[in-house]
Amino acid sequence: MVSIRFTSPQADGTLRTQDVQARPGTSVMQAATAGGIEGIAADCGGMLVCSTCHVYVAPEWAARLPAPQQDELAMLEFTAAPRREGSRLCCQIDLTPELDGLTVELPERQY
């Protein structure tokens, strides 16, 4: 199993942290929805047509991920929250054993 840490901003300015376990080959989006992570809308179910699974990948992990493909980069133009360095669509991040401990931050909103 691969562990993913999700952090999400709270109204009081703190970050809520939730850890989820998932099998290698699962996308981060699938792990989030199966793990009950609030803030990953995943409206298109991972078909890369919505951008409602936007996350910010922690800098120490971003370099370990494959570079985003053109389709993902195009969809990142439509995120509701500001795009920043480390922005990814988590439906496009497939988990591998090397990503055990991956940390992603959810944006304040997906819509």
N, C-alpha and C positions, 0 to 999 in steps of 0.2 A: 504494500500500500504506500501511497505517496501522501504526505501531509501538505496542506495548503493553508496558509494563514490569511484570513480576510480581515481588513480593518475598515471601519466605516465611521465617518464623522457624525458626531451627535450634536444635538441642539445646544448643549452646554459647553461645546468646544473641545470635548474629550473625544478620544477614538475608542470605539467598541471593537474588540478583537474576538474573532471566532475561528476555530480550527476545524478543518474538514479532512477526512481521509478518503482517498479515491484510488481506484485501480489504474495502473499505467495504461495509456491509450485513451483514457477518458479526457475530455476537454475540461478546462478549468470551469467553463460555463456549466457543463453537465454536473460537475462536482458541486458547484455552488447551488444549483437548483435542487439537486438530490439532498444536499445538506441543509436546506432551509435557509440559505443566506438571503436576507432581505436586501434589496437594492440591486439585484441582478434580474432585470425584467425578462430578458431573453425572449422577446416577442416572436422572433422568427424561428426559434428552436435551433439555432446554430447554423442557419442557411446563409449567413453573411448578407442579409438584406435589410437590417434594421439599425444597428449600432446601440441597442439597449443592453448590451453586456460589456459596456465600456469599463475598463479598470485602469489604474495606474500601477505599473509594475515597479517594485522597489529597484532603485538603481543597481544594487548589488546583484540582482537577478536578471535585469534587462539584457545584459551582455550574454547571458547563458541561453537565451531564447533564440530560435531561428528568426531572422529578419522578417518583418511583415511583408506579405505579398501585395501587389498593386491593388487588388480588390479590397483588402483590409484597409490599406491607406486611404482609398477613396471613401469607404464607409466611415472612417474616422473623421471625415470632414463634416459629418452630420450629427456628431455627439451633442447632447443637450448641455452637458457640463464642459467647461473649457478643456480643450486638448492641451496636454503638456508633455514634456519629455517623459517617456515611459508609458504613454497612452497606448493601450492595445484593446482589441476586442477579445474577450476571454474565450469565445467560441473557437478562436483560431489558435489557442495554446493547448497543445496536446501534452498531457503529463507523461513524463518518463521518470525512471528512478533517480536520475540526476537532478530532477527538480524537487526532490523531497525537501520540504521546508520553505517552498516558494511563498513569498509574501506579496500580496496585492492590496491596494487601497481602492475602495469604491468611491466614485465621485458623489457629490451631494445629491445629484439627481440623474435620472436616465431619460426623463421627458422634459 
